[in-house]
Amino acid sequence: MPHRRHFLSLAGTGAAAIALFGCKGATASAPEQFEVVLSDAAWRKKLSPAAYVVLRHESTETPFTSPLNSEHRAGVFSCAGCALPAFSSKTKFDSGTGWPSFWAPLPNAVRTRADGSLGFTRTEVHCRRCGGHLGHVFDDGPQPTGKRYCMNGVALSFTPGKA
């Protein structure tokens, strides 16, 4: 029977490995190039503190805190970093997860990449134009796509009108 001390030792070794080597993917690739590039200081000045940590440092806002969860008007949800239209209100749905969710982005609005930051692989969604972290996409959404684009509300802005 394993002892608690042995388990804690293994857990400590795993934590040390993550601290030393990280848990993002091990394969190196060329950095993406974006149309909108600002210095860190310029992003800090442009964005609210909450939007800055989400968009530029891949943080996640607290669930059920975004006013965009309750936004049901026709309109467009855009990247809060560069104002690129990203999602139509026509694809928004209530996923019950606490974040604004969509079953599809607008054409040529977002890009995805593997995200292993939690020790398992998810698919990160970022703005195609500025690279800002918007959220993650999962395969448990409604038809017609079966996708759930689970976005941080603080990473988006909403403009009412034609969707």
N, CA, C and O of each residue as an XYZ file, in Angstrom:
652
protein
N       0.855     -1.186      0.000
C       0.000      0.000      0.000
C       0.893      1.238      0.000
O       1.804      1.337      0.822
N       0.646      2.186     -0.910
C       1.486      3.375     -0.970
C       1.316      4.224      0.289
O       0.226      4.334      0.850
N       2.406      4.804      0.703
C       2.372      5.687      1.858
C       2.131      7.117      1.414
O       2.493      7.496      0.300
N       1.526      7.900      2.270
C       1.245      9.304      1.978
C       2.538     10.050      1.647
O       2.560     10.893      0.751
N       3.614      9.737      2.371
C       4.892     10.406      2.153
C       5.401     10.140      0.738
O       5.949     11.039      0.100
N       5.224      8.902      0.239
C       5.656      8.552     -1.115
C       4.848      9.350     -2.136
O       5.406      9.860     -3.108
N       3.533      9.459     -1.919
C       2.681     10.235     -2.826
C       3.115     11.694     -2.846
O       3.239     12.289     -3.916
N       3.350     12.283     -1.657
C       3.755     13.691     -1.593
C       5.102     13.906     -2.272
O       5.328     14.939     -2.902
N       5.990     12.932     -2.141
C       7.289     13.030     -2.807
C       7.114     13.043     -4.326
O       7.746     13.841     -5.017
N       6.254     12.157     -4.847
C       6.000     12.131     -6.284
C       5.329     13.418     -6.751
O       5.660     13.944     -7.813
N       4.386     13.928     -5.957
C       3.717     15.173     -6.319
C       4.711     16.323     -6.352
O       4.654     17.173     -7.241
N       5.618     16.352     -5.388
C       6.645     17.399     -5.366
C       7.566     17.313     -6.563
O       7.955     18.337     -7.125
N       7.920     16.092     -6.961
C       8.766     15.909     -8.142
C       8.061     16.408     -9.389
O       8.675     17.064    -10.231
N       6.774     16.103     -9.514
C       6.007     16.581    -10.670
C       5.919     18.095    -10.693
O       6.059     18.709    -11.750
N       5.689     18.702     -9.537
C       5.609     20.162     -9.475
C       6.946     20.794     -9.837
O       6.990     21.821    -10.514
N       8.043     20.175     -9.381
C       9.372     20.698     -9.727
C       9.619     20.597    -11.228
O      10.192     21.508    -11.825
N       9.193     19.500    -11.837
C       9.376     19.335    -13.284
C       8.594     20.397    -14.046
O       9.093     20.955    -15.023
N       7.376     20.675    -13.607
C       6.576     21.706    -14.268
C       7.242     23.066    -14.099
O       7.297     23.848    -15.048
N       7.748     23.356    -12.906
C       8.399     24.644    -12.678
C       9.646     24.801    -13.543
O       9.912     25.885    -14.062
N      10.407     23.723    -13.698
C      11.637     23.794    -14.488
C      11.397     23.799    -15.981
O      12.045     24.545    -16.715
N      10.468     22.971    -16.439
C      10.305     22.768    -17.871
C       9.002     23.306    -18.435
O       8.826     23.337    -19.653
N       8.088     23.728    -17.578
C       6.798     24.218    -18.052
C       5.919     23.074    -18.494
O       6.357     21.925    -18.546
N       4.677     23.389    -18.812
C       3.783     22.325    -19.268
C       3.128     22.685    -20.583
O       2.175     22.021    -20.989
N       3.600     23.703    -21.255
C       3.135     23.973    -22.611
C       3.751     22.913    -23.506
O       4.638     22.178    -23.071
N       3.307     22.822    -24.725
C       3.816     21.806    -25.641
C       5.332     21.817    -25.742
O       5.951     22.877    -25.656
N       5.927     20.664    -25.922
C       7.375     20.532    -25.957
C       7.959     20.859    -27.322
O       9.168     21.056    -27.448
N       7.124     20.917    -28.331
C       7.653     21.193    -29.659
C       7.752     22.691    -29.891
O       6.816     23.438    -29.604
N       8.885     23.122    -30.409
C       9.097     24.535    -30.691
C       8.582     24.846    -32.088
O       8.719     24.037    -33.004
N       7.996     26.011    -32.241
C       7.553     26.442    -33.548
C       7.816     27.937    -33.663
O       8.018     28.623    -32.662
N       7.810     28.421    -34.877
C       8.053     29.833    -35.101
C       6.912     30.641    -34.489
O       5.750     30.248    -34.591
N       7.238     31.772    -33.851
C       6.180     32.590    -33.277
C       5.264     33.150    -34.360
O       5.703     33.478    -35.462
N       3.981     33.250    -34.018
C       3.020     33.797    -34.976
C       3.285     35.284    -35.171
O       3.737     35.971    -34.256
N       3.002     35.767    -36.360
C       3.105     37.185    -36.670
C       1.702     37.769    -36.687
O       0.788     37.166    -37.249
N       1.521     38.933    -36.079
C       0.210     39.560    -36.009
C       0.249     40.947    -36.631
O       1.289     41.606    -36.638
N      -0.896     41.386    -37.153
C      -1.000     42.705    -37.780
C      -0.883     43.829    -36.763
O      -0.273     44.861    -37.043
N      -1.461     43.636    -35.586
C      -1.415     44.643    -34.529
C      -0.398     44.188    -33.491
O      -0.584     43.165    -32.831
N       0.672     44.953    -33.355
C       1.730     44.642    -32.397
C       2.005     45.899    -31.582
O       2.330     46.950    -32.133
N       1.871     45.780    -30.271
C       2.154     46.890    -29.364
C       3.140     46.433    -28.304
O       3.258     45.237    -28.038
N       3.841     47.364    -27.706
C       4.723     47.036    -26.587
C       3.863     46.646    -25.394
O       2.667     46.936    -25.358
N       4.473     45.994    -24.427
C       3.741     45.622    -23.221
C       3.186     46.867    -22.538
O       2.049     46.861    -22.066
N       3.979     47.933    -22.482
C       3.530     49.181    -21.853
C       2.318     49.759    -22.590
O       1.391     50.269    -21.961
N       2.328     49.679    -23.919
C       1.205     50.195    -24.699
C      -0.055     49.365    -24.469
O      -1.148     49.924    -24.379
N       0.077     48.033    -24.372
C      -1.088     47.191    -24.076
C      -1.639     47.528    -22.690
O      -2.853     47.623    -22.509
N      -0.742     47.711    -21.709
C      -1.188     48.051    -20.345
C      -1.982     49.364    -20.331
O      -2.976     49.498    -19.617
N      -1.522     50.322    -21.131
C      -2.190     51.621    -21.190
C      -3.540     51.526    -21.902
O      -4.505     52.181    -21.509
N      -3.596     50.715    -22.939
C      -4.801     50.586    -23.769
C      -5.924     49.811    -23.089
O      -7.096     50.153    -23.240
N      -5.569     48.764    -22.337
C      -6.552     47.828    -21.783
C      -6.807     48.052    -20.296
O      -5.956     48.590    -19.587
N      -7.970     47.641    -19.835
C      -8.227     47.619    -18.394
C      -7.307     46.577    -17.773
O      -6.840     45.684    -18.480
N      -7.034     46.660    -16.478
C      -6.177     45.642    -15.848
C      -6.681     44.213    -16.076
O      -5.885     43.312    -16.338
N      -7.997     44.001    -15.976
C      -8.547     42.651    -16.177
C      -8.374     42.193    -17.621
O      -7.987     41.050    -17.866
N      -8.657     43.072    -18.576
C      -8.496     42.717    -19.990
C      -7.031     42.470    -20.315
O      -6.717     41.586    -21.112
N      -6.144     43.226    -19.719
C      -4.705     43.056    -19.969
C      -4.244     41.652    -19.570
O      -3.581     40.977    -20.358
N      -4.585     41.205    -18.361
C      -4.091     39.896    -17.924
C      -4.715     38.754    -18.716
O      -4.077     37.719    -18.912
N      -5.953     38.925    -19.173
C      -6.582     37.876    -19.977
C      -6.022     37.884    -21.391
O      -5.532     36.863    -21.872
N      -6.091     39.024    -22.055
C      -5.673     39.098    -23.459
C      -4.177     38.901    -23.661
O      -3.769     38.220    -24.602
N      -3.363     39.474    -22.808
C      -1.914     39.454    -23.044
C      -1.181     38.374    -22.254
O      -0.057     38.014    -22.605
N      -1.805     37.844    -21.182
C      -1.120     36.840    -20.358
C      -1.949     35.578    -20.152
O      -1.684     34.796    -19.239
N      -2.957     35.383    -21.007
C      -3.739     34.151    -21.062
C      -4.376     33.756    -19.736
O      -4.472     32.573    -19.409
N      -4.803     34.746    -18.986
C      -5.513     34.475    -17.740
C      -6.975     34.153    -18.067
O      -7.375     34.167    -19.231
N      -7.753     33.868    -17.049
C      -9.174     33.579    -17.216
C      -9.952     34.386    -16.194
O      -9.606     34.413    -15.013
N     -11.013     35.047    -16.661
C     -11.837     35.796    -15.722
C     -12.671     34.836    -14.879
O     -12.897     33.691    -15.270
N     -13.118     35.302    -13.741
C     -13.959     34.507    -12.857
C     -15.284     34.219    -13.565
O     -15.891     35.128    -14.131
N     -15.738     32.963    -13.539
C     -17.007     32.647    -14.211
C     -18.176     33.409    -13.599
O     -18.160     33.767    -12.421
N     -19.185     33.645    -14.423
C     -20.435     34.299    -14.048
C     -20.254     35.768    -13.651
O     -21.126     36.336    -12.993
N     -19.135     36.388    -14.041
C     -18.912     37.800    -13.702
C     -19.061     38.733    -14.900
O     -19.146     39.947    -14.712
N     -19.095     38.215    -16.105
C     -19.145     39.073    -17.280
C     -20.557     39.555    -17.576
O     -21.488     38.752    -17.631
N     -20.724     40.867    -17.769
C     -22.031     41.374    -18.197
C     -22.442     40.828    -19.570
O     -23.624     40.839    -19.913
N     -21.472     40.353    -20.350
C     -21.795     39.817    -21.675
C     -22.564     38.505    -21.598
O     -23.172     38.092    -22.585
N     -22.549     37.843    -20.448
C     -23.374     36.638    -20.277
C     -24.845     36.966    -20.482
O     -25.603     36.146    -21.000
N     -25.246     38.160    -20.077
C     -26.650     38.573    -20.159
C     -26.958     39.395    -21.399
O     -28.056     39.936    -21.527
N     -26.010     39.496    -22.308
C     -26.222     40.281    -23.533
C     -26.949     39.428    -24.551
O     -26.418     38.427    -25.032
N     -28.196     39.839    -24.885
C     -29.013     39.055    -25.809
C     -29.469     39.855    -27.027
O     -30.260     39.365    -27.834
N     -28.976     41.074    -27.160
C     -29.349     41.880    -28.320
C     -28.592     41.407    -29.564
O     -27.562     40.741    -29.462
N     -29.114     41.759    -30.723
C     -28.405     41.496    -31.973
C     -27.173     42.394    -32.003
O     -27.224     43.548    -31.576
N     -26.071     41.857    -32.508
C     -24.857     42.652    -32.591
C     -23.632     41.798    -32.807
O     -23.723     40.616    -33.137
N     -22.475     42.424    -32.614
C     -21.202     41.769    -32.866
C     -20.306     41.886    -31.635
O     -20.216     42.944    -31.014
N     -19.652     40.790    -31.299
C     -18.680     40.734    -30.219
C     -17.298     40.807    -30.858
O     -16.952     39.971    -31.693
N     -16.511     41.802    -30.468
C     -15.196     42.032    -31.071
C     -14.093     41.850    -30.050
O     -14.343     41.888    -28.845
N     -12.876     41.653    -30.525
C     -11.700     41.572    -29.660
C     -11.546     42.903    -28.929
O     -11.536     43.958    -29.563
N     -11.425     42.865    -27.619
C     -11.261     44.085    -26.829
C      -9.879     44.699    -27.027
O      -9.656     45.853    -26.660
N      -8.956     43.944    -27.599
C      -7.613     44.469    -27.825
C      -7.484     45.282    -29.090
O      -6.839     46.330    -29.089
N      -8.096     44.811    -30.192
C      -7.904     45.475    -31.484
C      -9.203     45.763    -32.229
O      -9.169     46.291    -33.341
N     -10.333     45.427    -31.641
C     -11.665     45.695    -32.200
C     -12.005     44.862    -33.433
O     -12.944     45.206    -34.152
N     -11.282     43.789    -33.702
C     -11.630     42.907    -34.815
C     -12.930     42.175    -34.485
O     -12.995     41.495    -33.461
N     -13.966     42.291    -35.318
C     -15.190     41.513    -35.078
C     -14.871     40.018    -35.031
O     -14.229     39.485    -35.936
N     -15.325     39.347    -33.966
C     -14.958     37.947    -33.761
C     -16.152     36.995    -33.745
O     -16.055     35.877    -34.250
N     -17.283     37.428    -33.167
C     -18.445     36.549    -33.039
C     -19.725     37.341    -33.289
O     -19.838     38.504    -32.902
N     -20.680     36.694    -33.938
C     -22.007     37.271    -34.140
C     -22.921     36.829    -33.007
O     -22.797     35.718    -32.491
N     -23.831     37.701    -32.630
C     -24.818     37.320    -31.617
C     -25.687     36.159    -32.087
O     -26.298     35.469    -31.271
N     -25.743     35.940    -33.396
C     -26.535     34.826    -33.937
C     -25.989     33.470    -33.498
O     -26.724     32.483    -33.494
N     -24.705     33.410    -33.128
C     -24.101     32.133    -32.729
C     -23.915     32.020    -31.215
O     -23.353     31.034    -30.738
N     -24.378     33.008    -30.459
C     -24.226     32.988    -28.998
C     -25.278     32.066    -28.390
O     -26.416     32.020    -28.856
N     -24.895     31.341    -27.359
C     -25.830     30.489    -26.622
C     -25.426     30.439    -25.163
O     -24.283     30.742    -24.821
N     -26.350     30.060    -24.306
C     -26.077     29.944    -22.871
C     -25.578     28.534    -22.588
O     -26.349     27.575    -22.586
N     -24.270     28.425    -22.347
C     -23.668     27.112    -22.102
C     -23.791     26.694    -20.639
O     -23.566     25.530    -20.306
N     -24.147     27.640    -19.761
C     -24.234     27.334    -18.340
C     -22.884     27.277    -17.659
O     -22.802     26.914    -16.485
N     -21.808     27.632    -18.378
C     -20.455     27.533    -17.829
C     -20.006     28.791    -17.109
O     -19.047     28.754    -16.338
N     -20.697     29.920    -17.352
C     -20.305     31.165    -16.705
C     -19.540     32.117    -17.593
O     -19.184     33.215    -17.166
N     -19.283     31.712    -18.825
C     -18.585     32.576    -19.786
C     -19.431     32.695    -21.043
O     -20.158     31.763    -21.389
N     -19.347     33.835    -21.737
C     -20.058     33.952    -23.012
C     -19.608     32.842    -23.961
O     -18.411     32.614    -24.132
N     -20.561     32.161    -24.569
C     -20.239     31.026    -25.431
C     -20.895     31.177    -26.794
O     -21.992     31.721    -26.923
N     -20.198     30.684    -27.802
C     -20.633     30.789    -29.192
C     -20.380     29.450    -29.870
O     -19.467     28.722    -29.482
N     -21.191     29.116    -30.893
C     -20.951     27.856    -31.608
C     -20.091     28.044    -32.840
O     -19.724     27.061    -33.483
N     -19.751     29.299    -33.193
C     -18.850     29.537    -34.332
C     -18.345     30.972    -34.292
O     -19.089     31.871    -33.902
N     -17.098     31.206    -34.687
C     -16.592     32.567    -34.832
C     -16.955     33.114    -36.214
O     -17.413     32.373    -37.084
N     -16.750     34.395    -36.401
C     -16.894     34.981    -37.729
C     -15.744     34.492    -38.602
O     -14.691     34.130    -38.078
N     -15.923     34.475    -39.921
C     -14.846     34.008    -40.811
C     -13.561     34.824    -40.626
O     -13.599     36.051    -40.525
N     -12.440     34.129    -40.585
C     -11.102     34.723    -40.503
C     -10.925     35.654    -39.298
O     -10.185     36.634    -39.377
N     -11.595     35.354    -38.200
C     -11.512     36.210    -37.016
C     -10.568     35.673    -35.950
O      -9.893     36.448    -35.273
N     -10.516     34.356    -35.797
C      -9.720     33.767    -34.716
C      -8.779     32.698    -35.263
O      -8.940     32.190    -36.373
N      -7.810     32.389    -34.447
C      -6.900     31.276    -34.705
C      -6.875     30.423    -33.433
O      -7.252     30.889    -32.358
N      -6.434     29.194    -33.565
C      -6.343     28.311    -32.406
C      -4.947     27.713    -32.318
O      -4.203     27.664    -33.298
N      -4.616     27.260    -31.113
C      -3.362     26.544    -30.885
C      -3.522     25.679    -29.639
O      -4.377     25.933    -28.791
N      -2.688     24.666    -29.549
C      -2.726     23.768    -28.395
C      -2.263     24.521    -27.155
O      -1.310     25.299    -27.208
N      -2.945     24.282    -26.041
C      -2.626     24.906    -24.759
C      -2.506     23.800    -23.724
O      -3.493     23.138    -23.403
N      -1.313     23.597    -23.205
C      -1.083     22.579    -22.192
C      -0.813     23.171    -20.827
O      -0.196     22.513    -19.989
N      -1.254     24.392    -20.574
C      -0.903     25.104    -19.344
C      -1.478     24.480    -18.072
O      -0.978     24.763    -16.983
N      -2.492     23.656    -18.171
C      -3.068     23.016    -16.979
C      -2.625     21.566    -16.818
O      -3.142     20.845    -15.964
N      -1.677     21.146    -17.632
C      -1.203     19.777    -17.538
C      -1.942     18.823    -18.459
O      -1.627     17.633    -18.490
N      -2.904     19.313    -19.200
C      -3.593     18.532    -20.223
C      -3.837     19.480    -21.391
O      -3.767     20.699    -21.232
N      -4.118     18.931    -22.543
C      -4.225     19.759    -23.739
C      -5.647     20.260    -23.956
O      -6.607     19.489    -23.959
N      -5.754     21.573    -24.135
C      -6.992     22.226    -24.537
C      -6.671     22.991    -25.819
O      -5.513     23.053    -26.230
N      -7.676     23.564    -26.443
C      -7.452     24.371    -27.641
C      -7.738     25.830    -27.312
O      -8.877     26.217    -27.053
N      -6.673     26.630    -27.330
C      -6.799     28.061    -27.056
C      -7.311     28.783    -28.295
O      -6.973     28.417    -29.421
N      -8.120     29.802    -28.084
C      -8.615     30.660    -29.158
C      -8.021     32.046    -28.948
O      -8.132     32.627    -27.868
N      -7.391     32.566    -29.997
C      -6.856     33.921    -29.901
C      -7.248     34.736    -31.130
O      -7.597     34.188    -32.175
N      -7.182     36.034    -30.980
C      -7.533     36.955    -32.058
C      -6.530     36.815    -33.190
O      -5.320     36.818    -32.961
N      -7.021     36.693    -34.386
C      -6.176     36.541    -35.554
C      -5.347     37.794    -35.826
O      -4.254     37.702    -36.386
N      -5.856     38.966    -35.435
C      -5.161     40.209    -35.767
C      -4.136     40.649    -34.724
O      -3.052     41.103    -35.089
N      -4.458     40.524    -33.419
C      -3.508     40.995    -32.398
C      -2.936     39.881    -31.527
O      -2.032     40.124    -30.727
N      -3.455     38.662    -31.674
C      -2.955     37.543    -30.879
C      -3.518     37.490    -29.474
O      -3.110     36.637    -28.685
N      -4.446     38.379    -29.135
C      -5.008     38.390    -27.790
C      -5.732     37.093    -27.462
O      -6.472     36.554    -28.285
N      -5.508     36.601    -26.250
C      -6.158     35.374    -25.768
C      -7.627     35.662    -25.493
O      -7.956     36.528    -24.682
N      -8.507     34.934    -26.169
C      -9.952     35.131    -25.996
C     -10.568     34.066    -25.094
O     -11.481     34.364    -24.323
N     -10.089     32.845    -25.178
C     -10.649     31.751    -24.395
C     -10.240     30.424    -24.975
O      -9.124     30.280    -25.475
N     -11.139     29.437    -24.916
C     -10.857     28.089    -25.414
C     -12.069     27.558    -26.168
O     -13.193     28.021    -25.969
N     -11.826     26.584    -27.032
C     -12.916     25.947    -27.764
C     -12.975     24.477    -27.385
O     -11.945     23.818    -27.241
N     -14.196     23.969    -27.225
C     -14.425     22.590    -26.814
C     -15.409     21.928    -27.775
O     -16.139     22.605    -28.500
N     -15.418     20.619    -27.770
C     -16.272     19.845    -28.681
C     -17.595     19.430    -28.033
O     -18.103     18.345    -28.319
N     -18.155     20.265    -27.173
C     -19.409     19.910    -26.501
C     -20.493     20.974    -26.699
O     -21.349     21.164    -25.836
N     -20.448     21.660    -27.835
C     -21.420     22.709    -28.119
C     -22.591     22.207    -28.934
O     -22.655     21.031    -29.290
N     -23.512     23.101    -29.225
C     -24.710     22.726    -29.983
C     -24.436     22.612    -31.481
O     -23.388     23.031    -31.973
N     -25.379     22.050    -32.172
C     -25.316     22.002    -33.632
C     -25.601     23.408    -34.161
O     -26.322     24.152    -33.497
N     -25.096     23.796    -35.271
C     -24.632     22.912    -36.335
C     -23.144     22.544    -36.263
O     -22.702     21.688    -37.029
N     -22.358     23.159    -35.371
C     -20.912     22.884    -35.361
C     -20.495     21.885    -34.301
O     -19.479     21.207    -34.458
N     -21.265     21.780    -33.216
C     -20.858     20.931    -32.098
C     -19.743     21.555    -31.272
O     -19.184     20.898    -30.393
N     -19.412     22.812    -31.543
C     -18.318     23.504    -30.848
C     -18.873     24.451    -29.790
O     -19.976     24.981    -29.924
N     -18.078     24.654    -28.727
C     -18.385     25.663    -27.707
C     -17.163     26.563    -27.580
O     -16.168     26.202    -26.952
N     -17.258     27.731    -28.182
C     -16.208     28.738    -28.042
C     -16.498     29.464    -26.735
O     -17.356     30.344    -26.677
N     -15.780     29.089    -25.700
C     -15.983     29.595    -24.347
C     -15.037     30.783    -24.156
O     -13.842     30.596    -23.925
N     -15.572     32.002    -24.251
C     -14.755     33.199    -24.301
C     -14.796     33.979    -22.992
O     -15.798     33.973    -22.276
N     -13.701     34.642    -22.698
C     -13.662     35.556    -21.567
C     -14.379     36.836    -21.975
O     -13.999     37.470    -22.959
N     -15.411     37.222    -21.231
C     -16.151     38.427    -21.574
C     -15.282     39.670    -21.568
O     -15.488     40.577    -22.374
N     -14.310     39.718    -20.665
C     -13.433     40.880    -20.565
C     -12.531     41.009    -21.800
O     -11.959     42.073    -22.035
N     -12.402     39.949    -22.581
C     -11.580     39.972    -23.796
C     -12.387     40.422    -25.008
O     -11.852     40.551    -26.108
N     -13.685     40.660    -24.795
C     -14.569     41.052    -25.885
C     -15.248     42.380    -25.602
O     -15.406     42.777    -24.447
N     -15.645     43.055    -26.656
C     -16.530     44.216    -26.537
C     -17.751     43.912    -27.387
O     -17.672     43.134    -28.338
N     -18.872     44.518    -27.048
C     -20.105     44.258    -27.779
C     -20.597     45.540    -28.448
O     -20.632     46.604    -27.830
N     -20.968     45.422    -29.697
C     -21.571     46.537    -30.438
C     -22.950     46.091    -30.899
O     -23.062     45.186    -31.725
N     -24.018     46.725    -30.366
C     -25.357     46.333    -30.791
C     -25.617     46.778    -32.228
O     -25.023     47.735    -32.725
N     -26.510     46.061    -32.866
C     -26.879     46.366    -34.246
C     -27.041     45.094    -35.034
O     -27.282     44.024    -34.475
N     -26.912     45.215    -36.313
C     -27.048     44.051    -37.198
C     -25.939     43.048    -36.899
O     -24.765     43.415    -36.836
N     -26.311     41.785    -36.715
C     -25.340     40.744    -36.364
C     -24.736     40.104    -37.597
O     -23.900     39.209    -37.482
